[in-house]
Amino acid sequence: MDSGKPSLPLVYQAVQALYHDPDPAGKERASVWLGELQRSMYAWEVSDQLLQLKQDVESCYFAAQTMKMKIQTSFYELPQETHIALRDSLLSHIQNLKDLSPIIVTQLALAIADLALQMASWKGCVHTLIEKYSNDVTSMPFLIEILTVLPEEVHSRSLRIGANRRTEIIEDLAFYSTTVVTLLMSCVEKSGNDEKMLIKVFRCLGSWFNLGVLDSNFMANNQLLMVLFQVLQRDETPTNLHEAASDCVCSSLYAIENVDTHMSLAVQLFQGVLTLEAAYHMAVAREDLDKVLNYCRIFTELCETFMDITVRTPGQGMGDLRILELLLICAGHPQYEVVEISFNFWYRLGEHLFKTSDPALHNVFRPYIQRLLHSLARHCQLDPDHEGIPEDTDDFGEFRMRVSDLVKDVIFLVGSAECFSQLYSTLKEGNPPWEVTEAVLFIMAAIAKSVDPENNPTLTEVLEQVVLLPQTVHLAVRYTSIELVGEMSELVDRHPRFLDPVLHYLMKGLREKPLASVAAKAIHNICSVCRDHMAQHFQGLLDIARALDSFALSTEAAIGLLKGTALVLARLPLEKIAECLSDLCSVQVMALKKDSSNGKSSDPTIWLDRLAVIFRHTNPIVENGQTHPCQKVIQEIWPVLSETLNTHQADNRIVERCCRCLRFAVRCVGKGSASLLQPLVTQMVNVYQVYPHSCFLYLGSILVDEYGMEEGCRQGLLDMLQALCMPTFQLLEQPNGLRNHPDTVDDLFRLATRFVQRSPVTLLSSNIIVHIIQCAIAATSLDHRDANCSVMKFVRDLIHTGVSNDHEDDFEVRKRLIGQAMEQHGQQLVTQLIHTCCFCLPSYTLPDVAEVLWEIMMFDRPTFCRWLEAALKGLPKEMSGGAVTVTHKQLTDFHKQVTSAEECKQVCWAVRDFTRLYR
């Protein structure tokens, strides 16, 4: 793009290629070239000319979209004196192109809205637009489009207009909101029942409701509200209009969430929604699922809005419980998608009632929850002609999982034990078809864990009956019954007499392909809960584990079985553990040996993952002075892991699994892995020079955590850190290095943080610390959740070592070393942090930034005050559109709030409020 402004024919050619070139490579080239054009300064002029020439839809769409993008992201490129000309030109384009295509009108409307929000000199834009266009019927559609997107863009992520300007705009829009509603009403009167116009009107009204600027008293008596409900009551309303009206009602209900301050409008909406029950039944009768779903959304939003009142004064006034009846009517609809809409409300209601543990209140809502559970059990039924096990990955399977979660959350209102007994009696007394049985067992499995296993005859009876189920019942019933048994492991732990029949039942399942994975999961549950009782069955578990691949197990189920086996192994007598662990690992080790002899073509991850899970969960209780029983086994396995690592050193995925396996091996035996330290570190460093996989840094942090307190290991670990840092810095210093390698940043600072925690003086006295701090300062602006969190934690913990006098001998040394580091980097760090939280980071990272600022201030408050002042002086005070970003008073207030804070959370609040001025 540096070669000057491209000619219009060339731009046309590229746009044509983007949309019509049959060759994907040609499309791609055009896309890259046009992307560069959009980023250049010429984009303003080129798009303006394309819109003026109005040659075809594609070139106009590209130009309109480019205009919108430039105004959103590069508005600062234009000098202030050009803003008025830009505005006038955009308004003339939208007027000239209004009939070409609705998507072009939308892009131009967005461009105009984004311009209005940033252009401080355009006062009362709503007023000027309405005055200019409201008398011309042909301009109405684009005027309403602008008025629809304007409130939506106020909180747009792509515009950083700052809190001061945003407040000013919202006040301005609130002032003109009644004018807008009156305009919309006159539109409806003029256009009669024109569907397209009504859709536009409702979308626009919804947008103003969403911004929360409409006067609720004015709206309560407004004719437009009547029209809205009339459209929803009419049986012949077309689908698209119905959806727009429903969206608008939902927005209005959301806008009055704080009901007490919007009473007049709340009453109108409450009564309006209650009139829609008959229309809902009509839609059900006509089998119009779209409309049924819309009504259910409205009913759910009504319940969400009035939930507090309903719980506060159930059955009185607007605590009218008829609104719950509406949701239960929807729950009775045969399609499960309908009831699913209301799940969030039932969750919230359950949570609310759980907090107010008032038995009388629970009694009021109990019957509603009972009816809900009844409906849910029915919705969970599989089709009578379904074959095989229940699918858990399709939409219906996911629905059933959500039902299971919801039932767990609301069951306390009904009582788990009573509900469990009632469900069981429906199976015992009737002889229901298989799909009913399966659904009942499914709900029982959801609540089994919350039933107290002490003296509960129903629980024991259910378990006795389930393990006797014959193999002739439907496969899905057997599948779900196995799930239920796995959920009843607490009961088995209390009554070990069940262990044999339960294991026998689960083993039958394990041998059948469709049931194998669910049976393995249940055995894993039993092992986790009944570890001590299972020790006598260890040989059986070992036999299964050694023949794992003869069962048709999913990867996850196989790993679960090994986890269960390892948990039980850890409870064996210490002298038996080594031999049994060796047996348990041998299959995996043999496979890895075979794998290495096959070279790079094979994939050892499955064996590495299995070893990792065994090491992770074999955690016997070892007294001080005793040799760890797993130490010998891990020493024997190390050469095989080392060989695997060498063979596959270029493959990040395999190396990652290798490191994970080694991590759990080291964690398993702790200091007992000392003999591996030298060879492991040597190999890590050698491979990392050629293939800088970030997992080596992570593994390094584990070694520092385990050995960093050992005097004899510190120098070796520091050498490791320095050797790993060199290639890491080379990688991160490339263009966009930090952004392209967030995992490396994350793992590097985990490693550095472990050093700070385990051996701060070793790190602070080294030559590498300056480079690590410089890298950390650069990486504070990285917008990546994990990486940023690691960087902030490192800086915070580093400074904290000079703050917290933990009465260790080295405190004075630490304090002096941190003092030197701060003298060198303090101002740069504070300036970068302030800039970063104003311009680069999302708001969820701000508590981390605040903690770092707090630690710097705790270390040396007077110096920090100066650093902060200098950092604030460097911030821009005004937006490119001429609006004031931050006033002098706001700057001094912020400085004072931070520097006089008594605790960290006050710094956090101050930072949060201040950065809103730049968002």
N, C-alpha and C positions, 0 to 999 in steps of 0.2 A: 504493500500500500504506500510505501515511501516514494513511489515513482510519480507522485502527483495525483490529481483528481482523475478518476476513471471516466471515460466517455459514457453517455447514457446508452448508446447501442450495446456497449460491452456489458453494462449492468443488465439490460434486457436479456441479452444472450445467456448470462449466468442464471437469471431467474427462470428462464425457459428450461435450461438444462436441469435446474433443481427440481422442477415439477415434471418434466416430460422426457428427460434423457433415458432411453431404455437401458443404458449401460450403468450399473451401480457405481463404478469407478468415476464416471463422468458426473453423476449426481454428487458424489462425495467431494470431488474437486470444486464443483460449483459452491457447495455448502461451505467449504473452508474459505474460499475466496470471498464469498458474501459475508461470512463471519468477520473477516478482517476488515472489510469495508464498514461494517456496522461499528467496529471499535474505533475507526479513524475519525478525524475531524471532518472529513468530506461528507460523512453520512448525513449531516444536517441538510446540507444544500442539495445533495443527490435525492434524498427522499422527498424534499419539498418539490423538486422539479418533476419527479415521477408522479406525485399526486396531482400536480397541475396538468400534466399531459393526459392522465386518465386513459392510458392505452389499453390495459386489460386488468382483469380481476387480480391475477397473480402479482403483477408488478405493483399494483396499488396496495395489496395486502402486505407485501414485503416492506413497502415504504411506510405504511401506517404502523406496522409492528416495530420498524426501526425507530420511528419517531418516538413511540411510547418508551422503547428501551433506552434511548438516549436521554429522554427527560427523566426517567427513573434513575439511571446510573451515572450519567455524565453531564448533568445540568450545569455543573461548575464550569464546563468548557465555554459557555456563552457569556459574553459581557452583559451586565444588567441592562444596558440601553437597547439590547436586541429583544428583550422579553416581550414587549408590547407587540412588536412586529410578528413574533412567533405566535403569540396568542391569536392575533387577527388572521394570520395565514391558516392556522389550524381550524378556526371557525369557518373560514370560507371553504376549506377542503371538505369539512363534514357536510356543509350545505350542498356542495356540488356533487358529492359522492353518495348522498343519502340513499339513492335507489340502486346503487351498483351491487352491494352485498352487505347483509347484516353484520358479518364478521369484521368487515372493514370499518363499519360504523362503530362497533364496539372498541376496536383498537384505537380509533381516533378519539372516542369518548374518554377512554382511559388516559390517553395522552393529554387531553384538555384538563381532566380532573387532576392528574399528577402535576401539571403545570400550575393550576390554580392553588394547589396545596403548598407549592414551594415559592410562588411568586407573591411576595409580601405586598407589592404595590397594587395588586388586583384586589381591591376591597369589595366586599359584598358581591362575590361572583354569582351566587345563586340569583340574587335580585337582577343583576344585569342580564343574565341568560334568559330569565323568565320574561323580562321586559322586551328583550330583543326578538324572541321567537314564539311566545305563547299565542300570538294572534294569527299565526300562519299555520293552518291545519297540516300542511305537508312537512313542516319542520318538527311537528309534535313528537314523532317517534324518536328522532335523535336527541331532542331536548330531554325527553324522559330517560333515554339511555345515559346521558351525562349525569342527570340527577340521581340515577340508580347507582352508578359506579363511584360517584363522588364520596358518599358516606362510607362505602366499602373500602376505599383507598386510604381513609384517614389512619387506619391501623395497619396499613400494608407493610410487610417486612422489607419490601424493596425500596421504600422511601425512608431515609433517615431525617425526618423533619424536626425531631426533638420535641420535648414535652411542652416547652413554652409556646411554640407555634401550634402544636396540636391542640392545646387548651384554647388558644385564640380561635382556631378554626371551629372547634366543637361549639364554642359559645356563639359564633357567627351562624353556624348551621341551625342551632337551636332557635335563634332569633327568627330565621326565615322558614322554620319548619311548617308553621301553619299555612304560610303562603303556598308551600309545595303541596300540602294535603288538599288545599282548596283548588289548586290547579288540577290535581289528579281527579278530584270529584267532578270538575267541569268537563274534563276529558271523557269521563264515563257518561255524563249526561249527553254530550255531543255525539259520541260514537255509538250510543245505544248499547246493544249487546254484542258489539264486535269482539270476537274471541281474542284476536291478536292484541288489540288495544287493552283489553281487560288483563291479559297476562302481563303486559308491560307495566300497567298500573300497579298490580299486586306485587310484582317483583320490586318496583320502586318503593312502595309503601313498606315492604318487608325490610328493605335496606335501611330505611330511616328508623324503623323499630329497632333493628339490630344495633344501630349506633347509640340508641338510648336517649334520643334528643326530642322525642315527640311529647307534647304536653298531654298528660293522661286525661285531664278533665275535658280538654278540647276533643280528644279522640273518642271519649266515652259517648259523647252526644253526636258524633259525626256520622253523616249518612253513609260514608264509605264502609264503615263497620257493618252496617245493615246489608249493603250490597255483598260484602264478603260472605256473610253467613247465608244470604239468599242463594248465592252461587253453590255453596256447599250443600244446601238443603235440596236443591233441584236435582231430580233424577236424571234429567237429560243433559247435564253439564258435560262437555267433552273432557277427555282424560287430561290433556295438557293444562287446560284451564283449572281443572280440579286440583292438579298438583301444585300449580302456582298459588291458588287460594289457600291450600293446606299449608304450604311453606310460610305464607304470610301470617296465618293464624298462629303457627308454631313460634314464629319470630315475635309476635305480639305477646304470647304467653311467657316467652323467655325474658322479654323486656320488663315484665312486671314481677320478676322473681321476688323483689322486695314488696310483697303485696300491700303491707300496711301503708306505704307511701303512695300507692296508686289505686286507692280503694274504688273510686268510681269506675275506672276502666276494668278493674278486676271483676267487679260485679257483672258488668256487661259481657265480658268474655266468658265468665263462668256459666252464666245463663245461656249464652249463645252456643257454647259447646254442648251443653246438656240437650239442646234441641236437635242435635245431630244423630241421636240414637236411632230414630226411625229411618234416616237416610242410610245409616250403617246396615240395618237389616235389609233394606232394599238392595244395596250393593251386594250383600251376601246372596240374596235370592237371585240376582242377575249373574252371579258368579263373576263379578267384576273385581278381580283380585287387586288391581292397582288402586281402586278407590277404597277397598277394605283396608289396605295397608296405610293409605293416607289418613283415614279416620282413626286407625289405631295409633298413628304417630301423634295426632291431635289429642286423643284421650290420654296418651302417656305424658305428653308435655303438660297437659292440664294437671295431672296427678303430681308431676314433679314440682310444678309451680306452687300448688296448694298443699304440699306435703306437711310443711311445718304447722299450718293451721289445722290440718286434719288430725295430726297427732296431738296438738294442743287442745283442741275442742272438738273431739270426734262426734259427728252427728248433729252439730249445731252450726247454723249459718253456713259459711263457706267451708266448714269442716264436714260438709255433707258427705256421707259415705257412699252416696250413689256414684261418685266418681270411681270408686274401686269396683263397683258393680260393672261399670262400662269396661274396665280392663278385664274383668273375669268373663264378660260376654265375648270379648276378643279372644280370650284364652280358649273359649269353646269352639273357635273356628277350626275346621279340619286341617288347614294348612299350618305347619309349624312356624313358617316365617312370620305369621301374624303375632303369635304370642311372644316370639323372640324380641320384637321391638320393645316390649315392656320390661325386659329383664333388668335393665339398669335401674328403673324405678323400684322394683321389688328388692334389689340389693340395697339401695339407699334406705328404703323403708325399714328393712331388717336391721341395718346398721344403727339407724336412728332409735329404733325401739330397744335395741340391745344396750345402748348407752343409757336410756332412761329405763332402768330395770324396775318398772312399776307393774306389778302383777295385774292390777285392775285394767290398765291400758292394754297389756298383752292379751287379756281376755277379750277385749273389744275386737282386736285384729286377728285373733286365732282362727275363727271360722273362715275368714277370707284366705288366709294362708293354707288352711286345709283344702279348700276348694281349688286353690292354685296347684297344690301338690297333686291333687287328683287329676287335674287337666294335664299336668306335665307327664305323669306316669302314662297317660293315654297317648300323648304326643310321642313318647319314646318308643312306642311299639313299631317293630319292623313290619314290612308287608307280609301278609300270611303266605305269599308264594316266594318269599326270600329264601335263597339257599345259601348254605355255608355260614361262616361266622359274621358277626356285625362288622361292617367296615368302619374304621375310626378316622380315616383320612378324608372322606368325602364330606359334602356340606352337612348331610344328616348326621354323620358321625361327629362332626364338630359341634352341631347343635346339641347332641346328647352330652357331650363333655361340658358344655355351658350349663345344661340342666343340672348335671351332677354338681357343679360348683355352686349354682344358685341354691339347690336343695341343702347343701352343707351350710350355707350362710343363713338360711331362714328356719332351719329345723328346730332351733331352740324355742321358737314360739309355740310349736306344736308338742315338742317333747320327743326326743329320739326314740326312747324305749317304747312309748305308746304307739308311735308311728310305725316302728319296726314290727311290733306285734300285730297291728291292724293289717299291714301289708301281708304278713305271713298268714294271717287267718283267711285272707281272700284266696290264698293258694291252697290252704289246708281244707277249707270247707267246700269250695267249688271244685269244678274240674275244668279250669279255664283252658282255652286253646293255647298252643305253645307261645304265640307272640305276646299274649298277655302275661304269661308266666315269666318270659324273658324280661319284659319291661319292668315287672314288679321286682325281680331279682336285681335288675340294674339300679333301681332306686334304693333297694335295701343295701346294695354295695356302697352307695354314696353315703349312707348314714351309719353303717355298721361300726365304724371307728368311734363315733360319738356316743354309742350306747355303752353304759357302764357295765363291764363284764362281771362285776361282783353279783352273785346270787341272781342271775337273770336266766330263768328256766327257758324262756323263748330262744335266747341266743344259743344255748346248748342244744336245744331241740333242732333248731335250724341247721346247725353244723352237722349234727348226727344224720339228719335227713339228706342234706346236700351230698355228703360223701357216699351215700348209698344210691345216688341217681344212676339208673342203668345207662349203658352206652347207646341204647336205642332211642333216647330222647333226641329232639332236634339239636343239631350241632351248636346253634347260637345259644340255646339254653345251657348246654354244657360249658360253653365259653364263658358266659356271664356268671355261671355258678362258680367256676374256678376263680374268677375275679373276686367274687364275694368271699370265698374261702381265704384268699390272700389278705383281704381287708379284716379278717377275723383273727389275725395272728395274736392279738392281745389275749383273746379267750384261750387260745391254744397254750400260751405261756402260763396262764393261771391253772389250766387243767391239762397237764402233760399227757394224760391218758388218751387225748385226741391225736397226739403227734403221729402215732403209727398209721391209724386209718387215714389221716389227712395226707401224709406223705405218700401213702399207697395210691390214694385218689389222684394226687397231683402227678405222680409218676406215670399213671395211665395216660394222662393228658400230654405229658412230655413226649410220649412215644408216637403221638398222632400229629401229623404235619400241621393241620390247621390250628391245633390247640397248643403246640409246643411252646410258642413264645409267651402266651398268657400264663401257662403253667410255670414256666421258668421265672416269670415275674412274681408269681405267688410264692414259689419256693424261696426266692430272694427275700420277700417280705417276712416269711416265717424265720429264715436264718437271722435277719436283722433283729427281730423282736425276741426270738427264743434262742439266743446264742448259746446259753449254758446247756439247755436241754438238747440242743442239736449236736453237742460234742460227741455223744454216743453214736450219732449217725454220720460222723465225719467220713468214714470209709466209703459210705454210699455216695456222699457228695463228691468225694475224690474220683470215684469211678465215673460219675456223670461228667465231671470237669475234664477227665482225661479222654472221654469219648465225645467231647462237646460237638464236634462237627458231624457226628452221626445223627444228631437231632436237627430238625428243620427250624433253626432259630434265627431270628433277626439279630443283627449285630448288637443292638441295645440289650436284647434279652440274654444273649450269651455273656456279655459283660456283667449284667446283673447277677447271673448265676455265679460267676467267678467272685463277684463282690461278696455275695452271701457266703460262699465257701471260705473266703479269706477271713470274714468276720468270725466265723465259727473256729477256724484254724487258730486265731489269736487267743481263744479260750482253752486250748489244749494245754496239758502240762508242758512247761518250758522245754524239758529234755526231748519231747516228741516233735516240737515245732520245726526244727531245722530239717529233719528227714521229710516231714510231710510237706513243707514248703518246697523242698527240692523236687518232690514228686509232682506237686501241683504245677511247678514251673517247667518241668522237663519237656512236655509236649511243645510248649512255646519255644523253648531254647533249641530243641531239635529242628524245629521249622526254621528258626533264624539261621542256624548253621547251614541248613540246606539252601536257604535263600542266598546267603553270601556266596556260596559256591556257584550259584546261577548268575551272579553278577548283577548289573544294573536293571536287567529287564524285569525282575520280580518286584512284588510289592509287600514289604514286611509290616505294613502299618497295623494289620489286624493282630499280629503277634505282639507287637510293641504295646498296643493299647491293652491287650489282655495282661501282659506282664505288669503294666503300669497300675491296673486296677488291683492286682494281687498285692503289689508292694504298698499301694495306698491304704489298703484296709487290713493288712496284717499288722496289727499294732498291739502286741502282747504287753503285759505289765512287767517291766524289768526293773528290779531293785538296783540301787547304786552299787557299782562294783561288779555286778554280774555281766558276763559277756552277752551281747545281744544275740538271741538265737538265729536271727536272720543274716547276721554278718557274714558267716562262712558262705552261705548260698549266694549272696550278692557278689562276694569276691569271685566266686566261681563263674558267675554269669557275666561279669564285667568284660572279659576278653571278647565274648560273643557280641555284646552291645557295641564295643569299640570297633570291631570288625564291620558290623552293620553300618555304623556311622561313617566309616571310611568309604565303604562301597558306594553309599548313596549320598555322599557329601554335597553333591550339586543340587539335590532335590529338596527344596525348602519344606515341603509337606512331610517328607519322611524324617528329615533332620529334626523338625519340630516334635514329631512323635517320639523320636529317640531321646531328645532332651527332656521331654515330659516323663518318660520312663525313668531316666536317670534321676530326675528331680525327686520322684517318689521313692526311689531306691535310697537316695541320700537321706531323705526325710525319715524313712522307715528305720534306719539304724543310727541316725544322728552322728555323733562323734565316732561311732563304730566304722564309718566309711573312710577313716583317715588314710588308709593305705591306697585308696583310689585317688586321693586329692592330686598328687603330683602328676600321674599319667593322664588323668581326666583334664586337668587345666592345660597341660601341654598340648593335648589333642585339640581341645576347644580353640586355643589361641592359633594353632597352625591352620586349622580348617577356616577359621574366621578371617584370616588374612586374604584367603582366596574367595571364600563365599561368605559374605557378612550376613548370615542369618541372625535375626534379632533374638531368636530363642537362646542363643549362647549367652547373651547378656542377662537374660532372665535366669538361666541356670547359674550364671556367675553370682547373681544376687542371692540365690539359695545357698551357695557355698559360703558367701560372706556371712549370711545369717547364722549358719551352723558353726563356722570356724573363726569368725571375726573377733571373738573374745579371747581366742587362744594366742598368747604372746608369740609362740613359735610360728604361727601361720600368717601373721599380719603382713610381713614384708612380701611373702609369696603372693598373697591376695592383692596387694597393691601393685606388684609387678603384673599380675593378670589384668587388673583394671587398666593400667597404662597401655599394655599390649592391645587390649580390646578397644581402647579409646581412639587409637591412631586411625584405623580404617573407618571407625564410626564417624569421626569428625570429617574425614575425606568425603564420606557418603553424604553427610548432612550439609556440607558446604557447597555442594553442587547447586545450580539454579533450582529453586523450589524444593531443595533437598528436604527441609523440615516437613513441608506439606506432602511430599511424595512418600515419606517413610515414617508415618506416625508410630508404627509398631516399634521401630528402632528408638525413637525418642522416648516412648513409654518405657521400654525395657532398660535403656541406658540410665534413666533417672531412678528407676526402681533399684538398680545396682548401686548408683551413687547414694541413694537414700539409706540403703542397708549399711553402707560404709559409715555414714553419718551416725546411724543408730548404734553400730557395733564397735567402731573404732574411729571416732571423729578426729583425734589428734593425728593419727596416721595419715588420714586424707588431707587435713588442713595444712600439714607440714610439707606435703608433696608438691612437686612442680605442676602436676596435672590439674590441681584445683582451680587455678586461674582460668584454664581453658573450659573446664566444666561449668564454672559460673558464667562465663561469656556465652556459652552455648545455651545455658538455662535462660539467660536474659533474652536471647533471640527467640527462644522457643515459647516464651510466655504468651506470645500473640497467636500461637497455633490453635485454630478452632477445631480441636478434635478431643472428644470427651476424655478418653483414657489418658492420652498423651499429655494433655494440659493438666489433668489432675496429678499425674506423676511429677511434672515439672514443678508445680506449685508446692506439692508436698515436700519435694527436695529442698526448695529454697526456704520454706517455713521451718523444716526440721533443722536445716543447717544453722539458721540464725538462732533458733531456739537453744541450740547447744551452748551458745554464749549467754543465754538469758537465764536458763534454769540452773540454779545452784543446787545440784543434787548431792552436795558434800562429797563428791568424788575428788580424788587427789588432783585430777588434771583440770579442775574447773577454771583456775586462773589462766592456765595455758590456753584453754579453749577460748576464753573471753578475749585474750590478747590476739589470738589468731583471727577470730571473727571480726574484731575491731579493725585489724589490718585489711581484711577482705572488704569490709563495709566502706572503709576510707577510699579504697580503690574503685569500688563498683556501686556504692550506695545511691548516689544521685542518678546514675544511669538506670539502675534497677527501678527506682521510684517513678522516674519519668516514663519509662517503658510500661510499667504496670498501669499508670493512670491512662496513658494513651491507649493501651490494649483494652482496658475495660470500657473505655468510651467508644472505640471504633471497631474492635475485632471480635470480642468474645460474646457469646450468648449469655443471657442473664443468669442461667443456672450455674455458671462458673464463678459468679461474683463472690459467694461466700469464701471460696478458696483464695481469691485475690485479697479479700479483706483480712484473712488470717495472716497472710504474708505481711501486709502493711502493719498489722497489729504487732507482729514479732519485731519488725524493724523499729517501731516506736517504743516497744518495751526495752529494746537494747539501748537506744539513745534518743530520748524524746526531743530534746532541744535541736539536735542535728536533723532529725526527721522533719521537724516543723519547717526548717529552711528548705530541705529537699522537696517537700510537698509544695511549698510556695512556688519554687522555681518550676516545678512540673506543671502547676496550674497556669502559670504565666504563659507557658508555651501552647496552650490550647486555643483553637480558633473561637472567636467570640460571636461570629455572625455567619449565617448560611449564605450559599451562593445566590439564593433568591432574595437576599436582603433582610430576611427575618433575623431577629436577635436570638442566638442560641442560648447564651448564658449571660446574665447580668453581673455586674461587679459584686452586687450584694450576694447573689447565689454562690459566687466563687468564695467570698470571705466566709459566708455561713458554712459552706462545706469544709473549708480549712479548719474552722473553729470546731465543728462537730467531730471531725476525725481526731484532731490533736487534743481535744479535751475528753475524749471517750474514756470511760472507766472500765468497759469490758468490750470484748471483740465484737459482740453482736451489734453494738452501737455503730462501730465502724462499718459493719456489713450493711445496716439500714441506710447509713449516710451514702455509701457507695452506690447502693441500689437506686436511691432517689436521684443522686447526682447524674448517674449515667443515663437516666431517662431523658435528660436534656439533650443527649446526642443520639437518641435512637429514633 
